[in-house]
């Protein structure tokens, strides 16, 4: 029995995947150290990591796991027919809670 699906790859590392649903697969990329989307094999696309441009001011944000240790706010996959964006929202914290 043959199962149709889609093949995916990461432009930054050697990760590949095969899916049979419509979800965009993600993985923790060993090169950048973040959870990033995979690109579909055969579909022209690019993956761009968008660095935070605002002040961090003590927030718990996602940093890359590579030597640059940059704070990123999103990963954007751009294709000819649109974009998919993964947002790295700051982690909420509570102070003064008893």
mmCIF file as gemmi writes it, N, C-alpha and C atoms, coordinates in Angstrom:
data_model
loop_
_atom_site.group_PDB
_atom_site.id
_atom_site.type_symbol
_atom_site.label_atom_id
_atom_site.label_alt_id
_atom_site.label_comp_id
_atom_site.label_asym_id
_atom_site.label_entity_id
_atom_site.label_seq_id
_atom_site.pdbx_PDB_ins_code
_atom_site.Cartn_x
_atom_site.Cartn_y
_atom_site.Cartn_z
_atom_site.occupancy
_atom_site.B_iso_or_equiv
_atom_site.pdbx_formal_charge
_atom_site.auth_seq_id
_atom_site.auth_asym_id
_atom_site.pdbx_PDB_model_num
ATOM 1 N N . UNK Axp A 1 ? 0.842 -1.184 0 1 0 ? 1 A 1
ATOM 2 C CA . UNK Axp A 1 ? 0 0 0 1 0 ? 1 A 1
ATOM 3 C C . UNK Axp A 1 ? 0.884 1.243 0 1 0 ? 1 A 1
ATOM 4 N N . UNK Axp A 2 ? 0.627 2.169 -0.9 1 0 ? 2 A 1
ATOM 5 C CA . UNK Axp A 2 ? 1.372 3.413 -0.999 1 0 ? 2 A 1
ATOM 6 C C . UNK Axp A 2 ? 0.567 4.535 -0.347 1 0 ? 2 A 1
ATOM 7 N N . UNK Axp A 3 ? 1.236 5.302 0.501 1 0 ? 3 A 1
ATOM 8 C CA . UNK Axp A 3 ? 0.585 6.434 1.163 1 0 ? 3 A 1
ATOM 9 C C . UNK Axp A 3 ? 1.103 7.713 0.526 1 0 ? 3 A 1
ATOM 10 N N . UNK Axp A 4 ? 0.182 8.48 -0.065 1 0 ? 4 A 1
ATOM 11 C CA . UNK Axp A 4 ? 0.563 9.767 -0.64 1 0 ? 4 A 1
ATOM 12 C C . UNK Axp A 4 ? 0.779 10.768 0.478 1 0 ? 4 A 1
ATOM 13 N N . UNK Axp A 5 ? 1.594 11.732 0.213 1 0 ? 5 A 1
ATOM 14 C CA . UNK Axp A 5 ? 1.856 12.754 1.209 1 0 ? 5 A 1
ATOM 15 C C . UNK Axp A 5 ? 2.812 13.79 0.662 1 0 ? 5 A 1
ATOM 16 N N . UNK Axp A 6 ? 3.435 14.505 1.562 1 0 ? 6 A 1
ATOM 17 C CA . UNK Axp A 6 ? 4.373 15.56 1.187 1 0 ? 6 A 1
ATOM 18 C C . UNK Axp A 6 ? 5.706 15.3 1.883 1 0 ? 6 A 1
ATOM 19 N N . UNK Axp A 7 ? 6.79 15.628 1.179 1 0 ? 7 A 1
ATOM 20 C CA . UNK Axp A 7 ? 8.127 15.529 1.74 1 0 ? 7 A 1
ATOM 21 C C . UNK Axp A 7 ? 8.612 16.925 2.093 1 0 ? 7 A 1
ATOM 22 N N . UNK Axp A 8 ? 9.334 17.013 3.208 1 0 ? 8 A 1
ATOM 23 C CA . UNK Axp A 8 ? 9.778 18.288 3.759 1 0 ? 8 A 1
ATOM 24 C C . UNK Axp A 8 ? 11.266 18.223 4.075 1 0 ? 8 A 1
ATOM 25 N N . UNK Axp A 9 ? 11.916 19.412 4.131 1 0 ? 9 A 1
ATOM 26 C CA . UNK Axp A 9 ? 13.336 19.484 4.468 1 0 ? 9 A 1
ATOM 27 C C . UNK Axp A 9 ? 13.646 20.796 5.152 1 0 ? 9 A 1
ATOM 28 N N . UNK Axp A 10 ? 14.767 20.827 5.846 1 0 ? 10 A 1
ATOM 29 C CA . UNK Axp A 10 ? 15.232 22.055 6.504 1 0 ? 10 A 1
ATOM 30 C C . UNK Axp A 10 ? 16.418 22.606 5.724 1 0 ? 10 A 1
ATOM 31 N N . UNK Axp A 11 ? 16.394 23.894 5.362 1 0 ? 11 A 1
ATOM 32 C CA . UNK Axp A 11 ? 17.509 24.472 4.616 1 0 ? 11 A 1
ATOM 33 C C . UNK Axp A 11 ? 18.745 24.713 5.485 1 0 ? 11 A 1
ATOM 34 N N . UNK Axp A 12 ? 18.596 24.58 6.813 1 0 ? 12 A 1
ATOM 35 C CA . UNK Axp A 12 ? 19.696 24.863 7.73 1 0 ? 12 A 1
ATOM 36 C C . UNK Axp A 12 ? 20.405 23.623 8.254 1 0 ? 12 A 1
ATOM 37 N N . UNK Axp A 13 ? 19.757 22.466 8.2 1 0 ? 13 A 1
ATOM 38 C CA . UNK Axp A 13 ? 20.348 21.244 8.734 1 0 ? 13 A 1
ATOM 39 C C . UNK Axp A 13 ? 19.929 20.06 7.86 1 0 ? 13 A 1
ATOM 40 N N . UNK Axp A 14 ? 20.062 18.848 8.346 1 0 ? 14 A 1
ATOM 41 C CA . UNK Axp A 14 ? 19.767 17.659 7.54 1 0 ? 14 A 1
ATOM 42 C C . UNK Axp A 14 ? 18.4 17.057 7.823 1 0 ? 14 A 1
ATOM 43 N N . UNK Axp A 15 ? 17.557 17.715 8.595 1 0 ? 15 A 1
ATOM 44 C CA . UNK Axp A 15 ? 16.242 17.179 8.975 1 0 ? 15 A 1
ATOM 45 C C . UNK Axp A 15 ? 15.324 17.058 7.758 1 0 ? 15 A 1
ATOM 46 N N . UNK Axp A 16 ? 14.647 15.921 7.645 1 0 ? 16 A 1
ATOM 47 C CA . UNK Axp A 16 ? 13.639 15.694 6.608 1 0 ? 16 A 1
ATOM 48 C C . UNK Axp A 16 ? 12.421 15.061 7.266 1 0 ? 16 A 1
ATOM 49 N N . UNK Axp A 17 ? 11.275 15.153 6.598 1 0 ? 17 A 1
ATOM 50 C CA . UNK Axp A 17 ? 10.041 14.56 7.134 1 0 ? 17 A 1
ATOM 51 C C . UNK Axp A 17 ? 9.111 14.21 5.984 1 0 ? 17 A 1
ATOM 52 N N . UNK Axp A 18 ? 8.166 13.332 6.272 1 0 ? 18 A 1
ATOM 53 C CA . UNK Axp A 18 ? 7.114 12.97 5.319 1 0 ? 18 A 1
ATOM 54 C C . UNK Axp A 18 ? 5.795 13.047 6.079 1 0 ? 18 A 1
ATOM 55 N N . UNK Axp A 19 ? 4.827 13.784 5.539 1 0 ? 19 A 1
ATOM 56 C CA . UNK Axp A 19 ? 3.535 13.924 6.207 1 0 ? 19 A 1
ATOM 57 C C . UNK Axp A 19 ? 2.415 13.505 5.272 1 0 ? 19 A 1
ATOM 58 N N . UNK Axp A 20 ? 1.276 13.147 5.862 1 0 ? 20 A 1
ATOM 59 C CA . UNK Axp A 20 ? 0.092 12.785 5.081 1 0 ? 20 A 1
ATOM 60 C C . UNK Axp A 20 ? -1.088 13.692 5.422 1 0 ? 20 A 1
ATOM 61 N N . UNK Axp A 21 ? -0.857 14.713 6.25 1 0 ? 21 A 1
ATOM 62 C CA . UNK Axp A 21 ? -1.921 15.657 6.594 1 0 ? 21 A 1
ATOM 63 C C . UNK Axp A 21 ? -1.558 17.043 6.043 1 0 ? 21 A 1
ATOM 64 N N . UNK Axp A 22 ? -2.353 18.049 6.367 1 0 ? 22 A 1
ATOM 65 C CA . UNK Axp A 22 ? -2.135 19.386 5.809 1 0 ? 22 A 1
ATOM 66 C C . UNK Axp A 22 ? -1.368 20.308 6.753 1 0 ? 22 A 1
ATOM 67 N N . UNK Axp A 23 ? -0.876 19.788 7.866 1 0 ? 23 A 1
ATOM 68 C CA . UNK Axp A 23 ? -0.177 20.634 8.838 1 0 ? 23 A 1
ATOM 69 C C . UNK Axp A 23 ? 1.25 20.922 8.381 1 0 ? 23 A 1
ATOM 70 N N . UNK Axp A 24 ? 1.732 22.106 8.742 1 0 ? 24 A 1
ATOM 71 C CA . UNK Axp A 24 ? 3.098 22.508 8.444 1 0 ? 24 A 1
ATOM 72 C C . UNK Axp A 24 ? 4.007 21.933 9.524 1 0 ? 24 A 1
ATOM 73 N N . UNK Axp A 25 ? 4.915 20.995 9.175 1 0 ? 25 A 1
ATOM 74 C CA . UNK Axp A 25 ? 5.754 20.387 10.206 1 0 ? 25 A 1
ATOM 75 C C . UNK Axp A 25 ? 6.863 21.33 10.673 1 0 ? 25 A 1
ATOM 76 N N . UNK Axp A 26 ? 7.196 21.222 11.95 1 0 ? 26 A 1
ATOM 77 C CA . UNK Axp A 26 ? 8.27 21.988 12.581 1 0 ? 26 A 1
ATOM 78 C C . UNK Axp A 26 ? 9.27 21.013 13.195 1 0 ? 26 A 1
ATOM 79 N N . UNK Axp A 27 ? 10.452 21.508 13.477 1 0 ? 27 A 1
ATOM 80 C CA . UNK Axp A 27 ? 11.453 20.717 14.197 1 0 ? 27 A 1
ATOM 81 C C . UNK Axp A 27 ? 12.402 21.649 14.923 1 0 ? 27 A 1
ATOM 82 N N . UNK Axp A 28 ? 13.072 21.13 15.942 1 0 ? 28 A 1
ATOM 83 C CA . UNK Axp A 28 ? 14.089 21.924 16.642 1 0 ? 28 A 1
ATOM 84 C C . UNK Axp A 28 ? 15.368 21.792 15.837 1 0 ? 28 A 1
ATOM 85 N N . UNK Axp A 29 ? 15.709 22.843 15.103 1 0 ? 29 A 1
ATOM 86 C CA . UNK Axp A 29 ? 16.862 22.836 14.211 1 0 ? 29 A 1
ATOM 87 C C . UNK Axp A 29 ? 18.151 22.868 15.031 1 0 ? 29 A 1
ATOM 88 N N . UNK Axp A 30 ? 19.019 21.905 14.779 1 0 ? 30 A 1
ATOM 89 C CA . UNK Axp A 30 ? 20.268 21.838 15.538 1 0 ? 30 A 1
ATOM 90 C C . UNK Axp A 30 ? 21.215 22.972 15.18 1 0 ? 30 A 1
ATOM 91 N N . UNK Axp A 31 ? 21.053 23.564 14.01 1 0 ? 31 A 1
ATOM 92 C CA . UNK Axp A 31 ? 21.945 24.659 13.624 1 0 ? 31 A 1
ATOM 93 C C . UNK Axp A 31 ? 21.561 25.972 14.301 1 0 ? 31 A 1
ATOM 94 N N . UNK Axp A 32 ? 20.271 26.309 14.319 1 0 ? 32 A 1
ATOM 95 C CA . UNK Axp A 32 ? 19.857 27.592 14.908 1 0 ? 32 A 1
ATOM 96 C C . UNK Axp A 32 ? 19.296 27.449 16.316 1 0 ? 32 A 1
ATOM 97 N N . UNK Axp A 33 ? 18.987 26.222 16.745 1 0 ? 33 A 1
ATOM 98 C CA . UNK Axp A 33 ? 18.529 26.001 18.11 1 0 ? 33 A 1
ATOM 99 C C . UNK Axp A 33 ? 17.118 26.471 18.398 1 0 ? 33 A 1
ATOM 100 N N . UNK Axp A 34 ? 16.313 26.64 17.375 1 0 ? 34 A 1
ATOM 101 C CA . UNK Axp A 34 ? 14.926 27.081 17.546 1 0 ? 34 A 1
ATOM 102 C C . UNK Axp A 34 ? 13.984 26.103 16.86 1 0 ? 34 A 1
ATOM 103 N N . UNK Axp A 35 ? 12.715 26.12 17.256 1 0 ? 35 A 1
ATOM 104 C CA . UNK Axp A 35 ? 11.684 25.326 16.605 1 0 ? 35 A 1
ATOM 105 C C . UNK Axp A 35 ? 11.276 26.066 15.337 1 0 ? 35 A 1
ATOM 106 N N . UNK Axp A 36 ? 11.647 25.531 14.16 1 0 ? 36 A 1
ATOM 107 C CA . UNK Axp A 36 ? 11.386 26.213 12.899 1 0 ? 36 A 1
ATOM 108 C C . UNK Axp A 36 ? 10.607 25.299 11.954 1 0 ? 36 A 1
ATOM 109 N N . UNK Axp A 37 ? 9.849 25.894 11.029 1 0 ? 37 A 1
ATOM 110 C CA . UNK Axp A 37 ? 9.101 25.091 10.066 1 0 ? 37 A 1
ATOM 111 C C . UNK Axp A 37 ? 10.024 24.477 9.021 1 0 ? 37 A 1
ATOM 112 N N . UNK Axp A 38 ? 9.579 23.367 8.461 1 0 ? 38 A 1
ATOM 113 C CA . UNK Axp A 38 ? 10.284 22.735 7.355 1 0 ? 38 A 1
ATOM 114 C C . UNK Axp A 38 ? 9.73 23.274 6.039 1 0 ? 38 A 1
ATOM 115 N N . UNK Axp A 39 ? 10.518 23.168 4.971 1 0 ? 39 A 1
ATOM 116 C CA . UNK Axp A 39 ? 10.09 23.602 3.644 1 0 ? 39 A 1
ATOM 117 C C . UNK Axp A 39 ? 9.678 22.388 2.833 1 0 ? 39 A 1
ATOM 118 N N . UNK Axp A 40 ? 8.639 22.542 2.008 1 0 ? 40 A 1
ATOM 119 C CA . UNK Axp A 40 ? 8.172 21.424 1.193 1 0 ? 40 A 1
ATOM 120 C C . UNK Axp A 40 ? 9.129 21.195 0.024 1 0 ? 40 A 1
ATOM 121 N N . UNK Axp A 41 ? 9.498 19.934 -0.167 1 0 ? 41 A 1
ATOM 122 C CA . UNK Axp A 41 ? 10.386 19.561 -1.264 1 0 ? 41 A 1
ATOM 123 C C . UNK Axp A 41 ? 9.723 19.903 -2.602 1 0 ? 41 A 1
ATOM 124 N N . UNK Axp A 42 ? 10.466 20.559 -3.5 1 0 ? 42 A 1
ATOM 125 C CA . UNK Axp A 42 ? 9.964 20.883 -4.831 1 0 ? 42 A 1
ATOM 126 C C . UNK Axp A 42 ? 9.187 22.178 -4.93 1 0 ? 42 A 1
ATOM 127 N N . UNK Axp A 43 ? 8.947 22.853 -3.805 1 0 ? 43 A 1
ATOM 128 C CA . UNK Axp A 43 ? 8.227 24.126 -3.808 1 0 ? 43 A 1
ATOM 129 C C . UNK Axp A 43 ? 9.233 25.235 -3.516 1 0 ? 43 A 1
ATOM 130 N N . UNK Axp A 44 ? 9.422 26.177 -4.453 1 0 ? 44 A 1
ATOM 131 C CA . UNK Axp A 44 ? 10.369 27.257 -4.199 1 0 ? 44 A 1
ATOM 132 C C . UNK Axp A 44 ? 9.943 28.053 -2.957 1 0 ? 44 A 1
ATOM 133 N N . UNK Axp A 45 ? 10.847 28.127 -1.991 1 0 ? 45 A 1
ATOM 134 C CA . UNK Axp A 45 ? 10.535 28.822 -0.742 1 0 ? 45 A 1
ATOM 135 C C . UNK Axp A 45 ? 11.828 29.191 -0.034 1 0 ? 45 A 1
ATOM 136 N N . UNK Axp A 46 ? 11.712 30.098 0.927 1 0 ? 46 A 1
ATOM 137 C CA . UNK Axp A 46 ? 12.865 30.436 1.757 1 0 ? 46 A 1
ATOM 138 C C . UNK Axp A 46 ? 12.402 30.588 3.198 1 0 ? 46 A 1
ATOM 139 N N . UNK Axp A 47 ? 13.31 30.31 4.116 1 0 ? 47 A 1
ATOM 140 C CA . UNK Axp A 47 ? 13.056 30.439 5.545 1 0 ? 47 A 1
ATOM 141 C C . UNK Axp A 47 ? 13.89 31.591 6.068 1 0 ? 47 A 1
ATOM 142 N N . UNK Axp A 48 ? 13.229 32.573 6.7 1 0 ? 48 A 1
ATOM 143 C CA . UNK Axp A 48 ? 13.916 33.738 7.246 1 0 ? 48 A 1
ATOM 144 C C . UNK Axp A 48 ? 13.615 33.815 8.738 1 0 ? 48 A 1
ATOM 145 N N . UNK Axp A 49 ? 14.664 33.917 9.552 1 0 ? 49 A 1
ATOM 146 C CA . UNK Axp A 49 ? 14.504 34.151 10.983 1 0 ? 49 A 1
ATOM 147 C C . UNK Axp A 49 ? 14.514 35.657 11.208 1 0 ? 49 A 1
ATOM 148 N N . UNK Axp A 50 ? 13.477 36.176 11.872 1 0 ? 50 A 1
ATOM 149 C CA . UNK Axp A 50 ? 13.324 37.61 12.074 1 0 ? 50 A 1
ATOM 150 C C . UNK Axp A 50 ? 13.765 37.952 13.49 1 0 ? 50 A 1
ATOM 151 N N . UNK Axp A 51 ? 14.797 38.784 13.584 1 0 ? 51 A 1
ATOM 152 C CA . UNK Axp A 51 ? 15.343 39.184 14.876 1 0 ? 51 A 1
ATOM 153 C C . UNK Axp A 51 ? 14.422 40.208 15.546 1 0 ? 51 A 1
ATOM 154 N N . UNK Axp A 52 ? 14.332 40.119 16.879 1 0 ? 52 A 1
ATOM 155 C CA . UNK Axp A 52 ? 13.535 41.103 17.618 1 0 ? 52 A 1
ATOM 156 C C . UNK Axp A 52 ? 14.141 42.489 17.432 1 0 ? 52 A 1
ATOM 157 N N . UNK Axp A 53 ? 13.278 43.47 17.168 1 0 ? 53 A 1
ATOM 158 C CA . UNK Axp A 53 ? 13.735 44.837 16.971 1 0 ? 53 A 1
ATOM 159 C C . UNK Axp A 53 ? 13.363 45.74 18.139 1 0 ? 53 A 1
ATOM 160 N N . UNK Axp A 54 ? 12.59 45.194 19.085 1 0 ? 54 A 1
ATOM 161 C CA . UNK Axp A 54 ? 12.186 46.004 20.231 1 0 ? 54 A 1
ATOM 162 C C . UNK Axp A 54 ? 13.082 45.675 21.427 1 0 ? 54 A 1
ATOM 163 N N . UNK Axp A 55 ? 12.974 46.485 22.472 1 0 ? 55 A 1
ATOM 164 C CA . UNK Axp A 55 ? 13.769 46.274 23.676 1 0 ? 55 A 1
ATOM 165 C C . UNK Axp A 55 ? 13.251 45.044 24.418 1 0 ? 55 A 1
ATOM 166 N N . UNK Axp A 56 ? 14.157 44.223 24.896 1 0 ? 56 A 1
ATOM 167 C CA . UNK Axp A 56 ? 13.762 43.013 25.604 1 0 ? 56 A 1
ATOM 168 C C . UNK Axp A 56 ? 13.333 43.344 27.038 1 0 ? 56 A 1
ATOM 169 N N . UNK Axp A 57 ? 14.047 44.201 27.721 1 0 ? 57 A 1
ATOM 170 C CA . UNK Axp A 57 ? 13.662 44.713 29.045 1 0 ? 57 A 1
ATOM 171 C C . UNK Axp A 57 ? 13.264 43.629 30.047 1 0 ? 57 A 1
ATOM 172 N N . UNK Axp A 58 ? 14.06 42.591 30.149 1 0 ? 58 A 1
ATOM 173 C CA . UNK Axp A 58 ? 13.804 41.569 31.154 1 0 ? 58 A 1
ATOM 174 C C . UNK Axp A 58 ? 12.815 40.491 30.76 1 0 ? 58 A 1
ATOM 175 N N . UNK Axp A 59 ? 12.233 40.556 29.558 1 0 ? 59 A 1
ATOM 176 C CA . UNK Axp A 59 ? 11.312 39.507 29.121 1 0 ? 59 A 1
ATOM 177 C C . UNK Axp A 59 ? 12.094 38.224 28.849 1 0 ? 59 A 1
ATOM 178 N N . UNK Axp A 60 ? 11.411 37.099 28.961 1 0 ? 60 A 1
ATOM 179 C CA . UNK Axp A 60 ? 12.01 35.807 28.654 1 0 ? 60 A 1
ATOM 180 C C . UNK Axp A 60 ? 11.689 35.49 27.201 1 0 ? 60 A 1
ATOM 181 N N . UNK Axp A 61 ? 12.656 35.748 26.306 1 0 ? 61 A 1
ATOM 182 C CA . UNK Axp A 61 ? 12.446 35.584 24.875 1 0 ? 61 A 1
ATOM 183 C C . UNK Axp A 61 ? 13.245 34.393 24.354 1 0 ? 61 A 1
ATOM 184 N N . UNK Axp A 62 ? 12.966 33.975 23.108 1 0 ? 62 A 1
ATOM 185 C CA . UNK Axp A 62 ? 13.681 32.872 22.462 1 0 ? 62 A 1
ATOM 186 C C . UNK Axp A 62 ? 14.983 33.394 21.87 1 0 ? 62 A 1
ATOM 187 N N . UNK Axp A 63 ? 16.075 32.736 22.224 1 0 ? 63 A 1
ATOM 188 C CA . UNK Axp A 63 ? 17.376 33.054 21.644 1 0 ? 63 A 1
ATOM 189 C C . UNK Axp A 63 ? 17.799 31.9 20.752 1 0 ? 63 A 1
ATOM 190 N N . UNK Axp A 64 ? 18.583 32.21 19.732 1 0 ? 64 A 1
ATOM 191 C CA . UNK Axp A 64 ? 19.105 31.144 18.884 1 0 ? 64 A 1
ATOM 192 C C . UNK Axp A 64 ? 20.079 30.306 19.698 1 0 ? 64 A 1
ATOM 193 N N . UNK Axp A 65 ? 20.204 29.059 19.329 1 0 ? 65 A 1
ATOM 194 C CA . UNK Axp A 65 ? 21.099 28.162 20.034 1 0 ? 65 A 1
ATOM 195 C C . UNK Axp A 65 ? 22.485 28.105 19.431 1 0 ? 65 A 1
ATOM 196 N N . UNK Axp A 66 ? 22.734 28.938 18.421 1 0 ? 66 A 1
ATOM 197 C CA . UNK Axp A 66 ? 24.056 28.942 17.792 1 0 ? 66 A 1
ATOM 198 C C . UNK Axp A 66 ? 24.969 29.939 18.502 1 0 ? 66 A 1
ATOM 199 N N . UNK Axp A 67 ? 26.149 30.143 17.956 1 0 ? 67 A 1
ATOM 200 C CA . UNK Axp A 67 ? 27.13 31.02 18.597 1 0 ? 67 A 1
ATOM 201 C C . UNK Axp A 67 ? 26.716 32.49 18.618 1 0 ? 67 A 1
ATOM 202 N N . UNK Axp A 68 ? 25.771 32.905 17.764 1 0 ? 68 A 1
ATOM 203 C CA . UNK Axp A 68 ? 25.351 34.313 17.741 1 0 ? 68 A 1
ATOM 204 C C . UNK Axp A 68 ? 24.448 34.668 18.914 1 0 ? 68 A 1
ATOM 205 N N . UNK Axp A 69 ? 23.685 33.697 19.435 1 0 ? 69 A 1
ATOM 206 C CA . UNK Axp A 69 ? 22.779 33.888 20.578 1 0 ? 69 A 1
ATOM 207 C C . UNK Axp A 69 ? 21.894 35.124 20.376 1 0 ? 69 A 1
ATOM 208 N N . UNK Axp A 70 ? 21.264 35.229 19.191 1 0 ? 70 A 1
ATOM 209 C CA . UNK Axp A 70 ? 20.412 36.367 18.842 1 0 ? 70 A 1
ATOM 210 C C . UNK Axp A 70 ? 18.985 36.134 19.316 1 0 ? 70 A 1
ATOM 211 N N . UNK Axp A 71 ? 18.301 37.197 19.733 1 0 ? 71 A 1
ATOM 212 C CA . UNK Axp A 71 ? 16.889 37.065 20.111 1 0 ? 71 A 1
ATOM 213 C C . UNK Axp A 71 ? 16.002 37.135 18.867 1 0 ? 71 A 1
ATOM 214 N N . UNK Axp A 72 ? 15.257 36.067 18.599 1 0 ? 72 A 1
ATOM 215 C CA . UNK Axp A 72 ? 14.39 36.033 17.42 1 0 ? 72 A 1
ATOM 216 C C . UNK Axp A 72 ? 12.933 36.135 17.82 1 0 ? 72 A 1
ATOM 217 N N . UNK Axp A 73 ? 12.123 36.816 16.993 1 0 ? 73 A 1
ATOM 218 C CA . UNK Axp A 73 ? 10.702 36.96 17.267 1 0 ? 73 A 1
ATOM 219 C C . UNK Axp A 73 ? 9.842 36.085 16.379 1 0 ? 73 A 1
ATOM 220 N N . UNK Axp A 74 ? 10.383 35.624 15.23 1 0 ? 74 A 1
ATOM 221 C CA . UNK Axp A 74 ? 9.587 34.768 14.358 1 0 ? 74 A 1
ATOM 222 C C . UNK Axp A 74 ? 10.449 34.072 13.316 1 0 ? 74 A 1
ATOM 223 N N . UNK Axp A 75 ? 9.846 33.043 12.72 1 0 ? 75 A 1
ATOM 224 C CA . UNK Axp A 75 ? 10.425 32.36 11.564 1 0 ? 75 A 1
ATOM 225 C C . UNK Axp A 75 ? 9.379 32.442 10.461 1 0 ? 75 A 1
ATOM 226 N N . UNK Axp A 76 ? 9.776 32.944 9.299 1 0 ? 76 A 1
ATOM 227 C CA . UNK Axp A 76 ? 8.838 33.166 8.194 1 0 ? 76 A 1
ATOM 228 C C . UNK Axp A 76 ? 9.238 32.315 6.994 1 0 ? 76 A 1
ATOM 229 N N . UNK Axp A 77 ? 8.298 31.513 6.509 1 0 ? 77 A 1
ATOM 230 C CA . UNK Axp A 77 ? 8.481 30.76 5.272 1 0 ? 77 A 1
ATOM 231 C C . UNK Axp A 77 ? 7.741 31.529 4.18 1 0 ? 77 A 1
ATOM 232 N N . UNK Axp A 78 ? 8.465 31.936 3.143 1 0 ? 78 A 1
ATOM 233 C CA . UNK Axp A 78 ? 7.866 32.668 2.028 1 0 ? 78 A 1
ATOM 234 C C . UNK Axp A 78 ? 7.912 31.792 0.779 1 0 ? 78 A 1
ATOM 235 N N . UNK Axp A 79 ? 6.73 31.631 0.168 1 0 ? 79 A 1
ATOM 236 C CA . UNK Axp A 79 ? 6.569 30.882 -1.078 1 0 ? 79 A 1
ATOM 237 C C . UNK Axp A 79 ? 5.956 31.817 -2.113 1 0 ? 79 A 1
ATOM 238 N N . UNK Axp A 80 ? 5.893 31.362 -3.342 1 0 ? 80 A 1
ATOM 239 C CA . UNK Axp A 80 ? 5.272 32.174 -4.394 1 0 ? 80 A 1
ATOM 240 C C . UNK Axp A 80 ? 3.799 32.45 -4.101 1 0 ? 80 A 1
ATOM 241 N N . UNK Axp A 81 ? 3.117 31.523 -3.395 1 0 ? 81 A 1
ATOM 242 C CA . UNK Axp A 81 ? 1.686 31.677 -3.142 1 0 ? 81 A 1
ATOM 243 C C . UNK Axp A 81 ? 1.337 32.14 -1.737 1 0 ? 81 A 1
ATOM 244 N N . UNK Axp A 82 ? 2.323 32.58 -0.958 1 0 ? 82 A 1
ATOM 245 C CA . UNK Axp A 82 ? 1.997 33.099 0.366 1 0 ? 82 A 1
ATOM 246 C C . UNK Axp A 82 ? 3.1 32.888 1.39 1 0 ? 82 A 1
ATOM 247 N N . UNK Axp A 83 ? 2.742 33.108 2.669 1 0 ? 83 A 1
ATOM 248 C CA . UNK Axp A 83 ? 3.687 33.002 3.774 1 0 ? 83 A 1
ATOM 249 C C . UNK Axp A 83 ? 3.083 32.216 4.925 1 0 ? 83 A 1
ATOM 250 N N . UNK Axp A 84 ? 3.957 31.582 5.694 1 0 ? 84 A 1
ATOM 251 C CA . UNK Axp A 84 ? 3.594 30.979 6.97 1 0 ? 84 A 1
ATOM 252 C C . UNK Axp A 84 ? 4.54 31.572 7.998 1 0 ? 84 A 1
ATOM 253 N N . UNK Axp A 85 ? 4.013 31.966 9.148 1 0 ? 85 A 1
ATOM 254 C CA . UNK Axp A 85 ? 4.835 32.577 10.18 1 0 ? 85 A 1
ATOM 255 C C . UNK Axp A 85 ? 4.69 31.83 11.495 1 0 ? 85 A 1
ATOM 256 N N . UNK Axp A 86 ? 5.817 31.525 12.111 1 0 ? 86 A 1
ATOM 257 C CA . UNK Axp A 86 ? 5.85 30.953 13.448 1 0 ? 86 A 1
ATOM 258 C C . UNK Axp A 86 ? 6.348 32.049 14.368 1 0 ? 86 A 1
ATOM 259 N N . UNK Axp A 87 ? 5.544 32.418 15.37 1 0 ? 87 A 1
ATOM 260 C CA . UNK Axp A 87 ? 5.886 33.518 16.271 1 0 ? 87 A 1
ATOM 261 C C . UNK Axp A 87 ? 6.449 32.952 17.562 1 0 ? 87 A 1
ATOM 262 N N . UNK Axp A 88 ? 7.571 33.514 18.004 1 0 ? 88 A 1
ATOM 263 C CA . UNK Axp A 88 ? 8.173 33.141 19.28 1 0 ? 88 A 1
ATOM 264 C C . UNK Axp A 88 ? 7.806 34.208 20.306 1 0 ? 88 A 1
ATOM 265 N N . UNK Axp A 89 ? 6.662 34.041 20.941 1 0 ? 89 A 1
ATOM 266 C CA . UNK Axp A 89 ? 6.162 35.026 21.908 1 0 ? 89 A 1
ATOM 267 C C . UNK Axp A 89 ? 6.968 34.947 23.204 1 0 ? 89 A 1
ATOM 268 N N . UNK Axp A 90 ? 7.187 36.077 23.871 1 0 ? 90 A 1
ATOM 269 C CA . UNK Axp A 90 ? 7.879 36.04 25.158 1 0 ? 90 A 1
ATOM 270 C C . UNK Axp A 90 ? 7.094 35.198 26.169 1 0 ? 90 A 1
ATOM 271 N N . UNK Axp A 91 ? 7.813 34.575 27.082 1 0 ? 91 A 1
ATOM 272 C CA . UNK Axp A 91 ? 7.167 33.767 28.122 1 0 ? 91 A 1
ATOM 273 C C . UNK Axp A 91 ? 6.643 34.672 29.214 1 0 ? 91 A 1
ATOM 274 N N . UNK Axp A 92 ? 5.392 34.449 29.597 1 0 ? 92 A 1
ATOM 275 C CA . UNK Axp A 92 ? 4.775 35.248 30.665 1 0 ? 92 A 1
ATOM 276 C C . UNK Axp A 92 ? 5.34 34.838 32.021 1 0 ? 92 A 1
ATOM 277 N N . UNK Axp A 93 ? 5.478 35.808 32.902 1 0 ? 93 A 1
ATOM 278 C CA . UNK Axp A 93 ? 5.92 35.542 34.276 1 0 ? 93 A 1
ATOM 279 C C . UNK Axp A 93 ? 5.013 36.275 35.243 1 0 ? 93 A 1
ATOM 280 N N . UNK Axp A 94 ? 5.022 35.845 36.483 1 0 ? 94 A 1
ATOM 281 C CA . UNK Axp A 94 ? 4.218 36.504 37.521 1 0 ? 94 A 1
ATOM 282 C C . UNK Axp A 94 ? 5.135 36.898 38.671 1 0 ? 94 A 1
ATOM 283 N N . UNK Axp A 95 ? 4.908 38.077 39.201 1 0 ? 95 A 1
ATOM 284 C CA . UNK Axp A 95 ? 5.688 38.55 40.335 1 0 ? 95 A 1
ATOM 285 C C . UNK Axp A 95 ? 4.729 38.947 41.456 1 0 ? 95 A 1
ATOM 286 N N . UNK Axp A 96 ? 5.179 38.751 42.654 1 0 ? 96 A 1
ATOM 287 C CA . UNK Axp A 96 ? 4.38 39.158 43.805 1 0 ? 96 A 1
ATOM 288 C C . UNK Axp A 96 ? 3.177 38.293 44.06 1 0 ? 96 A 1
ATOM 289 N N . UNK Axp A 97 ? 3.12 37.108 43.496 1 0 ? 97 A 1
ATOM 290 C CA . UNK Axp A 97 ? 1.998 36.197 43.689 1 0 ? 97 A 1
ATOM 291 C C . UNK Axp A 97 ? 2.268 35.363 44.928 1 0 ? 97 A 1
ATOM 292 N N . UNK Axp A 98 ? 1.275 35.3 45.804 1 0 ? 98 A 1
ATOM 293 C CA . UNK Axp A 98 ? 1.479 34.491 47.013 1 0 ? 98 A 1
ATOM 294 C C . UNK Axp A 98 ? 0.601 33.269 47.033 1 0 ? 98 A 1
